[in-house]
Amino acid sequence: MLDDLLSLHKGAFKDYTELRAQVNTTRQVTFLAGNMTANVQSSNSGVSVRVYKGGTYGFASSAEYSNESIQNVLKAATDNAVFMDKHVRKNLPPLPHAKPGKFELQTMPGDEIPQSILIDFTKALDSIIVDKYKNLSSRCVAAICLDIEKLLTVSDGATEGINSHWYQPRSIIYVSMAAETDEGVPIDLVKVFADLGRFDALFPDPAQLSKELDALYEALMHKRESVYSNAGLHKCVLHPDLAGMLAHEAVGHTVEADLVLSGSVAGHNLGKQVASELVSMTDFAHTALGKPCPLPVYVDDEGTIAEDAILIENGILKSFMHSKESAQHFGVKPQGNARAFAFSDEPLIRMRNTAILPGKSKLDDMIASIDNGYYLVKTGNGQADSRGEFTFSINMGYEIKNGKLGKSIRETSISGVAFEMLKTVDMVSDDMAWDCGGLCGKKQSMAVSMGGPAIRCDLNIGGR
C-alpha cells in the first residue's frame, strides 16, 4: 500500500500542478496445449508531476518514490512548464478551479495473492477442457491480474492531504479453443472472463466456468460446419458484445475532445442527429442503470470528480468527453475523463465505461423479425478512424432464415460509417452485457469497459 508522501509537497506548488504516485502490478500465467508458456510477475511504480502554465504543460517522472525524488520531479516539471510557456507563448488563462474534493475508496490492497493460485487454477481449467472436449486440435488458457493503486493531489483540489487514494484490481481469464474443419482448415474461438476484484475471490473454482465453456465448445463445433456469408448490405442483429465494441471504437473515440480538435467527424455534428432515436449512449463514471460499472472511476487523474458523460441521447449527439483543458476550450464542465495508465504517462482524454443503453425489444423477437440476414456474435478485432469509418472482423455468426437461426457463417468482416449505420437501427434489446477484458491503445494502454444491448441494423458484410 502506498504511503502518502505527496501531502508534504503541496505547499511548493506555484502554478496549476498535479502530483501522482502510482504502482501497477501485473501477473500472468499461460498454459498452451497443457504446457506452461508464461509465468510472469512485474511491477511498475513511481511518481510524476504535471504543471500547467499559459496553455502548455511541463511533465516529469521518476521511478523512485521518495521525498527527494518528489522534490526533483516537481522542480523539473515546473522548469519544463516555464520553458514551454516562454517559447510557445499560447498566452492562455489559467485552468478553471475545480470544486475541492477528497476521495478514499474503501477497497484497498490486501495480502499479495500467491502466484501458485494462478498456476493451480489455470492448470486445473486446462485439465477440464482437455478431459471434456474431445475434438480440439489445441487450446490455450491464461490468467491475468492487473492491480493499479494511485495517490493524487492537485493544486486546485483538497486544501489538505491527498485528493484521492484509488485502488482497482482487475482479473481476467482467456480461454481459446481450436479445431479443424473436415477439409483441414483451422478454426478457433476465444472466451474472456473479466471482472473487477481479486482473482481468488472472483474465481475460486474452475468448475464455475463450465456452462460458458460448454457454450464456447458448441459454437466452435457449429463453426466447423460454417458456410460463406453473402457479400452486401444486409439486415443484421449484433450481439451485445459487438454493440459494445462498436460504441467504443467507432463512436467513442470520435467524441473524445482532443480528437474532435484534431478534426474528427463528431466536431461538426454536435447537436445533430447521428443515430436512430432508439439509440442513446453514455460514458458512465462509476454507476450504470443502478449498478456498479465494471471499471468504476470516481475521480480522474486531474482530480476532477467523475460524472457520467451523455454522448448520444435519442439519436442526437449531445456532448464530448473532456479534460480540464479541452473543457475550458469548449466552455463546458469537465466530467472526469482525463486518465493515465502508468506513473510515467500524462493524463489523456479516455473512455471509462462506454455503452449503448438498452431498449424495449426482445432478442428472440429481433431475430424472428428478419427473413434473410445475419446474427453476428463475436469479433476478433476491429478498427475505426476519426471519420467513424469502421471495419470489424467477425469470428462467429449465424444465418437468419425466415426468422430462425441457420448455419454458422465463416469468418468475415463488417464495415461502414458509424453515424450512418446507427441511423438504421430499428430495434434495441432490453438486456445489456459488459466487457472489461481488454485494454484500449490510444497512445498508452488503458483499462476500459464497453457494453450495450443487441441492436438490429443494416450492415455491409463480406462474403466469399
QUIKAMO-V587301 format. One record per residue. RES is the residue in one small letter. PSI is psi in degrees with one decimal (* if undefined). Layout:
# QUIKAMO-V587301
RES | PSI
RES | PSI
This chain:
# QUIKAMO-V587301
m | 133.5
l | 131.3
d | 148.5
d | 98.7
l | -6.3
l | -38.8
s | -32.3
l | -19.2
h | 2.1
k | -30.2
g | -14.4
a | -3.0
f | 131.8
k | -51.1
d | -173.1
y | 126.3
t | 139.5
e | 125.3
l | 121.6
r | 132.0
a | 143.2
q | 147.5
v | 126.4
n | 124.4
t | 126.3
t | 137.2
r | 142.2
q | 136.4
v | 130.5
t | 133.5
f | 123.8
l | 117.4
a | 38.5
g | -5.4
n | 133.8
m | 118.7
t | -9.6
a | 136.0
n | 88.9
v | 137.3
q | 133.3
s | 155.4
s | 138.3
n | 113.2
s | 158.1
g | -161.4
v | 148.2
s | 157.3
v | 137.2
r | 130.8
v | 133.0
y | 131.7
k | 115.8
g | 18.6
g | -0.4
t | 160.9
y | 144.8
g | 136.6
f | 143.0
a | 151.5
s | 161.8
s | 142.3
a | -5.9
e | 130.2
y | 94.8
s | 166.1
n | -39.6
e | -42.2
s | -40.6
i | -43.2
q | -42.0
n | -45.9
v | -31.3
l | -43.7
k | -42.9
a | -44.1
a | -39.6
t | -44.7
d | -39.5
n | -40.9
a | -42.8
v | -44.0
f | -47.9
m | -42.3
d | -38.7
k | -37.2
h | -30.2
v | -40.7
r | 56.1
k | -28.5
n | 41.3
l | 154.4
p | 164.5
p | 156.0
l | 143.9
p | 144.2
h | 136.8
a | 159.0
k | 127.1
p | 141.2
g | 156.4
k | 128.3
f | 123.4
e | 110.9
l | 150.1
q | -30.3
t | 115.0
m | 162.3
p | 135.1
g | -156.3
d | 144.6
e | 134.9
i | 126.0
p | 140.9
q | -24.9
s | -27.7
i | -43.9
l | -41.5
i | -49.2
d | -41.9
f | -48.4
t | -41.4
k | -41.8
a | -39.7
l | -40.1
d | -38.9
s | -39.3
i | -43.6
i | -46.7
v | -31.0
d | -31.7
k | -32.9
y | 108.8
k | -11.5
n | 30.0
l | 142.5
s | -22.9
s | 165.1
r | 155.9
c | 134.8
v | 131.8
a | 140.3
a | 129.3
i | 135.7
c | 133.1
l | 109.7
d | 129.6
i | 129.3
e | 136.1
k | 144.3
l | 136.6
l | 136.1
t | 139.7
v | 157.4
s | -27.8
d | 19.0
g | -138.1
a | 138.5
t | -23.8
e | 145.0
g | -160.8
i | 158.5
n | -38.8
s | 145.1
h | 112.2
w | 132.0
y | 131.6
q | 107.4
p | 132.1
r | 133.1
s | 137.0
i | 140.3
i | 127.2
y | 130.2
v | 123.1
s | 130.6
m | 136.9
a | 147.6
a | -174.1
e | 147.3
t | 173.7
d | -23.3
e | 2.2
g | 14.0
v | 125.3
p | 140.4
i | 156.0
d | 160.8
l | 151.7
v | 140.2
k | 132.6
v | 128.7
f | 119.2
a | 144.6
d | 167.8
l | 125.6
g | 172.9
r | 143.4
f | -45.1
d | -25.6
a | -36.6
l | -36.7
f | 71.4
p | -22.9
d | 122.4
p | -28.7
a | -20.0
q | -15.6
l | 3.5
s | -43.9
k | -44.5
e | -35.2
l | -37.4
d | -43.6
a | -37.4
l | -44.6
y | -42.3
e | -43.1
a | -37.9
l | -39.8
m | -36.3
h | -38.7
k | -24.8
r | -24.8
e | 23.2
s | 158.6
v | 163.9
y | 142.7
s | 159.5
n | 120.9
a | 143.3
g | -171.8
l | 124.1
h | 154.6
k | 124.2
c | 154.0
v | 125.2
l | 127.3
h | 151.8
p | -35.2
d | -39.2
l | -38.6
a | -38.9
g | -41.8
m | -41.4
l | -42.3
a | -40.8
h | -57.7
e | -49.1
a | -21.3
v | -50.3
g | -47.9
h | -31.7
t | -18.6
v | 15.2
e | 126.1
a | -31.8
d | -35.9
l | -30.2
v | -45.0
l | -21.1
s | -2.5
g | 19.8
s | 160.3
v | -23.4
a | -23.0
g | -41.8
h | 12.4
n | 3.9
l | 129.6
g | 1.0
k | 164.5
q | 121.8
v | -0.1
a | 168.9
s | 151.0
e | -10.6
l | -10.4
v | 122.4
s | 144.4
m | 133.5
t | 142.8
d | 100.6
f | 144.1
a | -63.2
h | -14.3
t | 130.2
a | 124.4
l | 39.0
g | 4.7
k | 153.0
p | 141.1
c | 157.9
p | -35.0
l | 77.0
p | 141.8
v | 119.7
y | -29.0
v | 136.8
d | -174.0
d | 10.0
e | 4.1
g | 12.2
t | 133.4
i | 127.0
a | 127.9
e | 160.7
d | 140.0
a | 110.6
i | 112.1
l | -51.9
i | 131.5
e | 116.0
n | 42.3
g | -8.1
i | 130.5
l | 115.7
k | -34.5
s | 173.7
f | 173.2
m | 140.3
h | 156.6
s | 177.7
k | -40.1
e | -47.1
s | -33.6
a | -39.4
q | -41.3
h | -42.4
f | -4.7
g | 36.8
v | 176.0
k | 129.4
p | 148.3
q | 14.9
g | 41.8
n | 7.3
a | 114.0
r | 145.4
a | 139.9
f | -44.4
a | 166.5
f | -29.5
s | 5.0
d | 141.7
e | 147.7
p | 134.9
l | 161.6
i | 117.3
r | 153.8
m | 160.9
r | -81.3
n | 89.8
t | 127.5
a | 147.3
i | 137.7
l | 148.4
p | 156.5
g | -138.3
k | -3.5
s | 160.1
k | 140.7
l | -42.9
d | -38.9
d | -34.0
m | -42.8
i | -42.1
a | -21.0
s | -5.3
i | 126.0
d | -39.4
n | 102.7
g | -151.7
y | 146.8
y | 112.0
l | 123.6
v | -50.8
k | 144.5
t | 143.8
g | -44.7
n | 169.5
g | 165.6
q | 155.0
a | 154.8
d | -176.6
s | -11.5
r | -1.5
g | 8.6
e | 128.6
f | 154.8
t | 123.7
f | 138.4
s | 148.1
i | 112.5
n | -20.8
m | 130.9
g | 170.7
y | 149.8
e | 150.5
i | 118.8
k | 118.1
n | 42.3
g | 9.6
k | 151.1
l | 136.1
g | -137.1
k | 155.5
s | 149.8
i | 151.5
r | 162.3
e | 136.0
t | -160.5
s | 157.6
i | 153.8
s | 162.5
g | -170.1
v | 121.2
a | -49.4
f | -17.7
e | -43.4
m | -40.9
l | -22.5
k | -17.7
t | -3.5
v | 123.0
d | -1.8
m | 139.4
v | 129.0
s | 161.1
d | 6.9
d | 178.6
m | 144.4
a | 145.7
w | 150.4
d | 119.8
c | 30.2
g | -7.0
g | 176.9
l | 134.5
c | 138.9
g | 38.7
k | 94.7
k | -41.3
q | 151.3
s | 154.2
m | 130.8
a | 124.5
v | 164.1
s | 153.1
m | 151.8
g | 179.0
g | 177.5
p | -179.9
a | 144.4
i | 147.3
r | 129.2
c | 176.2
d | 131.2
l | 145.2
n | 124.5
i | 144.0
g | 169.2
g | -148.3
r | *
